Amino acid sequence: MEIRRFRLGDEAALFRVYFTAIHRVASRDHSSQQVEAWAPKDLDVDLWTRRVRGIRPFVVELGGEIVGYADVQQNGYIDHFFVSGAHPRQGIGARLMARLHEEAATLNLTELTSDVSLTAEPFFTVHGFQVLERRYPTLRGVTIPNAFMRKALAQGG
Ligand SMILES: CC(C)(COP(=O)(O)OP(=O)(O)OC[C@H]1O[C@@H](n2cnc3c(N)ncnc32)[C@H](O)[C@@H]1OP(=O)(O)O)[C@@H](O)C(=O)NCCC(=O)NCCS
């Protein structure tokens, strides 16, 4: 398993990870209407490309295939955190989370935050995050509840 920074050209593979994570894994905790609104099959390619180039995530490769990705922004906010639906519970998320913590230490961050899905909440809890607020954002007309979670880091990560 290798973790590297995002490269131009990764966009389509990241969409496959996002799509399968939501359609195969998050679908256990969400209605089909929520799944469709969260990850539409026909999601605008330009919109997606701008989005993933904007967050500049870390990317996990396994045997040459991209199987996960996650970002951490300069203020400690984690925007995306997804592991391929074909590779669940294999420790890929844990490796990515460790890499985000290394980056947080490099950036001297004092906290990590994220709007975490119901599916990912147990995983973020295992990694030391706590729920600060339950939220009910609407995406493409459908409400998809999440939790704003935070983890305080020791000074300097
Ligand atoms: C949440 C997610 C990133 C976890 O990735 P993963 O590679 O499967 O996680 P790991 O294998 O590293 O799991 C590490 C530990 O976290 C916990 N964990 C992970 N997924 C869990 C789940 N669904 N329920 C309960 N605990 C979970 C477990 O303690 C697990 O250890 P174990 O498998 O030995 O019991 C992945 O399931 C995912 O992408 N989910 C769907 C999309 C999503 O909601 N993304 C987040 C948006 S904020």
The ligand as a Gaussian input file, in Angstrom:
#p B3LYP/6-31G(d) Opt

LIG

0 1
 C      -15.477000       5.164000       6.846000
 C      -14.436000       4.587000       5.895000
 C      -13.551000       5.677000       5.357000
 C      -13.579000       3.551000       6.683000
 O      -12.566000       3.033000       5.843000
 P      -11.995000       1.537000       6.019000
 O      -10.779000       1.394000       5.176000
 O      -13.073000       0.548000       5.807000
 O      -11.599000       1.541000       7.568000
 P      -10.529000       0.619000       8.302000
 O      -10.475000      -0.739000       7.685000
 O       -9.240000       1.344000       8.420000
 O      -11.207000       0.537000       9.745000
 C      -10.506000       0.825000      10.904000
 C      -11.445000       0.675000      12.098000
 O      -12.439000       1.691000      12.085000
 C      -13.668000       1.134000      12.585000
 N      -14.654000       1.118000      11.506000
 C      -14.463000       1.283000      10.186000
 N      -15.638000       1.231000       9.523000
 C      -16.580000       1.025000      10.461000
 C      -17.994000       0.869000      10.422000
 N      -18.693000       0.934000       9.281000
 N      -18.652000       0.654000      11.579000
 C      -17.990000       0.557000      12.741000
 N      -16.642000       0.704000      12.851000
 C      -15.956000       0.937000      11.731000
 C      -13.365000      -0.264000      13.057000
 O      -12.906000      -0.207000      14.401000
 C      -12.212000      -0.630000      12.140000
 O      -11.402000      -1.656000      12.630000
 P      -11.840000      -3.207000      12.365000
 O      -12.189000      -3.355000      10.910000
 O      -10.623000      -3.970000      12.766000
 O      -13.023000      -3.441000      13.262000
 C      -15.115000       3.823000       4.725000
 O      -15.974000       2.838000       5.257000
 C      -15.936000       4.686000       3.790000
 O      -15.413000       5.294000       2.860000
 N      -17.256000       4.713000       4.020000
 C      -18.243000       5.255000       3.131000
 C      -18.092000       6.688000       2.712000
 C      -18.103000       7.673000       3.811000
 O      -19.058000       7.767000       4.560000
 N      -17.033000       8.463000       3.864000
 C      -16.823000       9.476000       4.810000
 C      -17.480000      10.769000       4.450000
 S      -17.130000      11.927000       5.741000

